[in-house]
Amino acid sequence: MSQENGGYAFPVEKIGHAGMTLRDYFAAKAMQGFAADSYADWPNGLEGMARAAYQWADAMLEARK
């Protein structure tokens, strides 16, 4: 992945797999919040919601710098 992803959210080196990236974790948390709004009407449906979640995740990673 060429984009900064923040490293791994929950690294566990003992099992040889470090898990999801911090970017994916942030996006999942943002999407969870979006999904909780039953009145939300997303342009392009769920794909639009997923894209917005990653935009929020990228902003959170930028804020950590």
LODO-81276 format. One line per 2 residues: number of its first residue (from 1); their letters; for each residue y negated, x, z negated of N, C-alpha, C. Coordinates in nm, 3 decimals. Atoms other than C-alpha are relative to their C-alpha. Example, Ala and Ser with C-alpha at 12.3 -4.5 7.8 and 13.67 -1.06 7.14 Angstrom:
2
1 = AS = 0.119,0.089,0.000,0.450,1.230,-0.780,-0.120,0.090,0.000 | 0.119,-0.082,0.006,0.106,1.367,-0.714,-0.109,-0.077,-0.073
// end
This chain:
65
1 = MS = 0.118,0.086,0.000,0.000,0.000,0.000,-0.123,0.089,0.000 | 0.117,-0.085,-0.013,-0.325,0.154,0.110,-0.112,-0.041,-0.095
3 = QE = 0.105,0.050,0.089,-0.538,-0.057,-0.122,0.030,0.039,-0.144 | -0.016,-0.030,0.142,-0.598,0.040,-0.483,0.063,-0.119,-0.069
5 = NG = -0.070,0.111,0.064,-0.358,-0.167,-0.690,-0.001,0.007,-0.151 | 0.011,-0.010,0.145,-0.434,-0.049,-1.042,0.122,0.059,-0.069
7 = GY = -0.123,-0.051,0.060,-0.091,0.104,-1.095,0.090,-0.116,-0.041 | -0.095,0.102,0.041,0.191,-0.085,-1.260,-0.047,-0.073,-0.125
9 = AF = 0.045,0.082,0.113,0.124,-0.370,-1.502,0.085,0.026,-0.124 | -0.093,-0.019,0.112,0.432,-0.312,-1.719,0.099,0.109,0.034
11 = PV = -0.090,-0.106,-0.043,0.578,0.029,-1.639,0.117,0.021,-0.097 | -0.121,-0.031,0.077,0.934,0.088,-1.756,0.077,0.102,0.082
13 = EK = -0.059,-0.105,-0.081,1.053,0.420,-1.626,0.150,0.016,-0.023 | -0.142,-0.018,0.030,1.396,0.405,-1.790,0.091,-0.065,0.103
15 = IG = -0.086,0.072,-0.093,1.530,0.158,-1.537,-0.026,0.038,0.146 | 0.028,-0.046,-0.134,1.383,0.331,-1.233,-0.083,-0.095,0.085
17 = HA = 0.085,0.095,-0.071,1.165,0.036,-1.135,-0.117,-0.032,-0.089 | 0.118,0.014,0.085,0.811,0.012,-1.258,-0.057,-0.141,-0.002
19 = GM = 0.046,0.138,0.006,0.758,-0.358,-1.184,-0.119,-0.031,0.088 | 0.113,0.045,-0.082,0.463,-0.546,-1.044,-0.124,0.084,-0.025
21 = TL = 0.125,-0.075,0.015,0.127,-0.386,-0.984,-0.099,-0.080,-0.084 | 0.105,0.066,0.078,-0.175,-0.463,-1.196,-0.076,-0.099,0.090
23 = RD = 0.067,0.090,-0.095,-0.334,-0.618,-0.884,0.079,-0.130,0.013 | -0.082,0.120,-0.009,-0.041,-0.859,-0.849,-0.007,-0.082,-0.129
25 = YF = 0.008,0.069,0.130,-0.057,-0.941,-1.221,-0.132,-0.076,-0.012 | 0.130,0.066,0.005,-0.429,-1.016,-1.203,-0.004,-0.120,0.094
27 = AA = -0.001,0.110,-0.097,-0.378,-1.230,-0.892,0.082,-0.117,-0.052 | -0.084,0.107,0.055,-0.099,-1.424,-1.062,-0.074,-0.076,-0.109
29 = KA = 0.076,0.066,0.106,-0.321,-1.494,-1.362,-0.113,-0.086,0.058 | 0.106,0.078,-0.064,-0.608,-1.607,-1.138,0.059,-0.125,0.064
31 = MQ = -0.061,0.114,-0.067,-0.376,-1.831,-0.938,0.049,-0.103,-0.101 | -0.042,0.093,0.106,-0.239,-1.982,-1.259,-0.118,-0.086,-0.043
33 = GF = 0.119,0.075,0.036,-0.592,-2.081,-1.352,-0.042,-0.098,0.109 | 0.035,0.089,-0.111,-0.660,-2.223,-1.006,0.093,-0.121,0.003
35 = AA = -0.100,0.106,-0.008,-0.339,-2.426,-1.013,-0.015,-0.101,-0.112 | 0.019,0.090,0.114,-0.435,-2.577,-1.348,-0.104,-0.108,0.029
37 = DS = 0.102,0.098,-0.037,-0.723,-2.761,-1.179,0.059,-0.099,0.100 | -0.066,0.098,-0.087,-0.553,-3.070,-1.040,-0.097,-0.064,0.100
39 = YA = 0.098,0.058,-0.091,-0.877,-3.174,-0.868,-0.046,0.098,0.108 | 0.043,-0.100,-0.098,-0.921,-2.853,-0.670,0.054,-0.032,0.139
41 = DW = -0.039,0.021,-0.139,-0.912,-2.887,-0.293,-0.029,0.131,0.072 | 0.017,-0.133,-0.056,-0.855,-2.543,-0.142,-0.002,-0.005,0.152
43 = PN = -0.004,-0.015,-0.146,-0.954,-2.467,0.216,0.127,0.079,0.036 | -0.124,-0.064,-0.044,-0.634,-2.367,0.397,0.112,-0.014,-0.103
45 = GL = -0.108,0.031,0.093,-0.424,-2.510,0.114,0.040,0.115,-0.092 | -0.050,-0.101,0.093,-0.205,-2.280,-0.092,-0.028,0.142,0.048
47 = EG = 0.032,-0.133,-0.052,-0.266,-1.985,0.140,-0.143,0.038,-0.037 | 0.138,-0.026,0.040,-0.638,-2.016,0.071,-0.011,0.032,-0.148
49 = MA = 0.000,-0.028,0.144,-0.569,-2.026,-0.303,0.054,0.140,-0.026 | -0.059,-0.133,0.019,-0.350,-1.716,-0.280,-0.098,0.110,0.041
51 = RA = 0.099,-0.100,-0.044,-0.615,-1.526,-0.083,-0.113,0.013,-0.102 | 0.106,-0.003,0.101,-0.880,-1.622,-0.339,0.048,0.071,-0.126
53 = AY = -0.054,-0.066,0.119,-0.653,-1.505,-0.621,-0.004,0.151,0.016 | 0.006,-0.145,-0.022,-0.629,-1.159,-0.464,-0.144,0.050,0.008
55 = QW = 0.141,-0.040,0.002,-1.006,-1.151,-0.412,-0.047,0.015,-0.145 | 0.035,-0.010,0.141,-1.046,-1.218,-0.784,0.065,0.124,-0.061
57 = AD = -0.070,-0.119,0.052,-0.786,-0.951,-0.863,-0.071,0.127,0.042 | 0.073,-0.118,-0.047,-0.972,-0.698,-0.648,-0.131,0.018,-0.076
59 = AM = 0.125,-0.008,0.077,-1.295,-0.783,-0.831,0.028,0.050,-0.142 | -0.034,-0.046,0.135,-1.124,-0.732,-1.167,0.033,0.149,0.000
61 = LE = -0.029,-0.143,-0.009,-0.990,-0.394,-1.056,-0.127,0.081,0.018 | 0.129,-0.068,-0.020,-1.338,-0.296,-0.938,-0.079,0.008,-0.130
63 = AR = 0.074,0.002,0.127,-1.487,-0.396,-1.273,0.055,0.100,-0.101 | -0.059,-0.095,0.093,-1.247,-0.162,-1.451,-0.045,0.142,0.023
65 = K = 0.040,-0.137,-0.034,-1.394,0.145,-1.277,-0.116,0.048,-0.083
// end
